[in-house]
Amino acid sequence: MEHVYISDIGNYVDEEVKLKGWVYNTRSSGKIWFLIVRDGTGTIQGVGLANELPEDVFEKFGDLTYETSVIVKGVVQKDDRAPSGYELLLKDVKIVHQAVDYPITPKEHGVTFLLDNRHLWVRSSKQHALLRIRHEVINACRDFFNQRDFILFDAPIFTPNAVEGTTTLFETEYFGEKAYLTQSGQLYGEAGAMAFGKVYVFGPTFRAEKSKTRRHLTEFWMVEPEMAYYDLDDNMDLAEEFVEYVVQRTLEERKEELKVLERDTSKLESIQRPFPRITYTEAVDILNKAGHDFEWGGDFGAPDETLIAEKFDRPVMVHRYPAAIKAFYMKRDPKDEKLALGVDVLAPEGYGEIIGGGQREDDYDTLLGRINEHELPVDPFQWYLDLRRYGSVPHSGFGMGIERAISWIAGIHHLREAIPFPRTISRLNP
């Protein structure tokens, strides 16, 4: 008898199969037991009839506690009323391991309790749906760049220098030297772009931000493309094409998961190019006209981003920020030295920035001056300066936070559920 997965059950109608999984739910109706089994690929209801099963097998149903691991045998039957479209007429049940006092029950639990039990919480239907959406988003990111001849270019996690400012670095001792957990793979991605033309870095990044907002994690994943001979406009063209692709791919491939999460997918169906593009100055005007009293030169906070994005039905691209609030590597606008050739993509529905990027400074002397202006040590950046010494070209790139994108696409309130094991300033376990 063949072991099959629930996702493939439709290929075995009227055949006897073996399923290996866990008890999702049970209920009894006298001489009938209803058993819902999950195996990671889906769930299916099995029906055990007292008059068709040996007495010792039928009695086992009473021992099937929530999350007990089981091997069941039964005949697959078509059933349009069932969520999966199929039902299993049970012939045998074997208990592999009985789960006793499983801590997560159908009753309401607080978020702290659920996060303390995150290793078990990921088995629940909504978390299952979320992490399948995460899987789809990550695959979509890889496929988008792979289909366009980008090369995956892995960046190190230990680095000798800061990328996004020195105040959010996780410092560690590295064989007698100071090292830091990477804030971004961007600088290494730039080296890749000078070698391959188009690359993307994909991996975990770390920010020691003492923030408790729903938009922040201390460890998160980013996908960061870098492209030689791209200016800011080229960069924005790629970013909007990328976002559209990831959203539409997830809509197409994860309909059932989005349904489980009760996501209003009509708001995602409109995520089509072109995206509106406004300057930072125009964004400030939007805030002030809305009575927000925002001073030009400040960085946008979450409420500001929400108010700006509310004016549009799809992501809005805000470009040309004040150079003073951007990183040292950002190229200045040749028409106005006060502005940086940067862009942020703000998602609608209050989800804020999902992409940040821009054109990089490609002139050696200018970049060296910026490093000194920011009071950064020059020695750890010598290799980065080499990229401007030997065949420098205009180049651009951006980074998309995977968890922020997932939170928006899935319509969840807090991005801590968009990663299997979230890390925040107050959580290191499990």
Secondary structure, DSSP 8 states (H G I E B T S, - for coil): --B--GGGGGGGBTSEEEEEEEEEEEEE-SSEEEEEEE-SS-EEEEEEEGGGS-HHHHHHGGG--TT-EEEEEEEEEE-TTSTTSEEEEEEEEEEEE---S-S--SS---HHHHHHTHHHHTTSHHHHHHHHHHHHHHHHHHHHHHTTT-EE----SEESS-SS-GGG--EEEETTEEEEE-S-SHHHHHHHHHHHSEEEEEEEEE------STT--SEEEEEEEEEET--HHHHHHHHHHHHHHHHHHHHHH-HHHHHHTT--THHHHT--S---EEEHHHHHHHHHHTT----TT----HHHHHHHHTT-SS-EEEEEEEGGGS-TTB-EETTEEEEEEEEEEEETTTTEEEEEEEEB---HHHHHHHHHHTT--SGGGHHHHHHHHSS---EEEEEEEHHHHHHHHHT-S-GGGGSSS--BTTB---
